[in-house]
Amino acid sequence: MCKFVVASGETSGAVVQALGVDKLLIGAPIDPGVPVTVALGETSLALALKSGNFGARDFFAKALRFIDGERS
């Protein structure tokens, strides 16, 4: 599975568009307002898409753990 952790709402939109993602399955929250998502399609993609004002200081490390199925 390919994993993407992307910051900035504008950048997140550009990445999703470039990857051709048109449907996302919303998963568990990493931080308030920022869930793990999985693209529904031929290629298995896990995405954490964070706007600039969401997520704790350790968001990126935590996001990768959540994508891997760990919750702590």
C-alpha positions as CSV (number, residue, x, y, z in Angstrom):
1,M,0.0,0.0,0.0
2,C,1.3,3.5,-0.9
3,K,1.2,6.0,2.0
4,F,0.8,9.7,1.8
5,V,0.9,12.3,4.6
6,V,0.2,15.7,3.1
7,A,0.1,19.1,4.8
8,S,-1.8,22.2,3.6
9,G,-5.3,22.1,2.2
10,E,-4.3,23.4,-1.2
11,T,-1.4,20.9,-1.5
12,S,-3.6,18.0,-0.3
13,G,-6.1,18.9,-3.1
14,A,-3.4,18.9,-5.7
15,V,-2.0,15.6,-4.5
16,V,-5.4,13.9,-4.5
17,Q,-6.1,15.3,-8.0
18,A,-2.7,14.3,-9.4
19,L,-3.3,10.7,-8.0
20,G,-6.7,10.6,-9.7
21,V,-8.5,9.9,-6.4
22,D,-12.2,10.5,-6.7
23,K,-13.5,8.6,-3.6
24,L,-12.1,8.2,-0.1
25,L,-13.1,5.9,2.7
26,I,-12.9,7.9,6.0
27,G,-11.2,6.1,8.8
28,A,-10.2,6.7,12.4
29,P,-9.1,10.2,13.5
30,I,-5.4,10.8,13.9
31,D,-6.0,14.1,15.6
32,P,-9.3,16.1,15.8
33,G,-10.4,17.0,12.3
34,V,-7.8,14.8,10.6
35,P,-8.8,11.2,9.8
36,V,-6.9,8.5,8.0
37,T,-8.4,7.9,4.6
38,V,-8.1,5.2,2.0
39,A,-8.6,5.9,-1.7
40,L,-11.2,3.6,-3.3
41,G,-9.9,2.4,-6.6
42,E,-7.6,0.1,-8.4
43,T,-4.5,1.2,-6.5
44,S,-4.4,0.9,-2.7
45,L,-3.6,4.3,-1.3
46,A,-3.6,5.4,2.4
47,L,-3.8,9.2,2.9
48,A,-3.6,11.6,5.8
49,L,-4.6,15.0,4.5
50,K,-4.1,17.9,6.9
51,S,-4.9,21.5,6.5
52,G,-2.5,24.0,8.0
53,N,-4.3,24.6,11.3
54,F,-5.1,21.0,12.2
55,G,-3.0,18.3,14.0
56,A,-0.6,18.2,16.9
57,R,3.2,18.8,16.8
58,D,3.8,15.1,16.3
59,F,1.2,14.8,13.6
60,F,3.4,13.4,10.9
61,A,4.9,10.6,13.0
62,K,1.5,9.8,14.4
63,A,-0.1,9.8,11.0
64,L,2.3,7.2,9.7
65,R,1.7,5.0,12.8
66,F,-2.1,5.2,12.2
67,I,-1.8,4.3,8.5
68,D,0.2,1.2,9.6
69,G,-2.7,0.3,12.0
70,E,-1.1,1.4,15.3
71,R,-3.2,3.7,17.4
72,S,-0.7,4.9,20.0
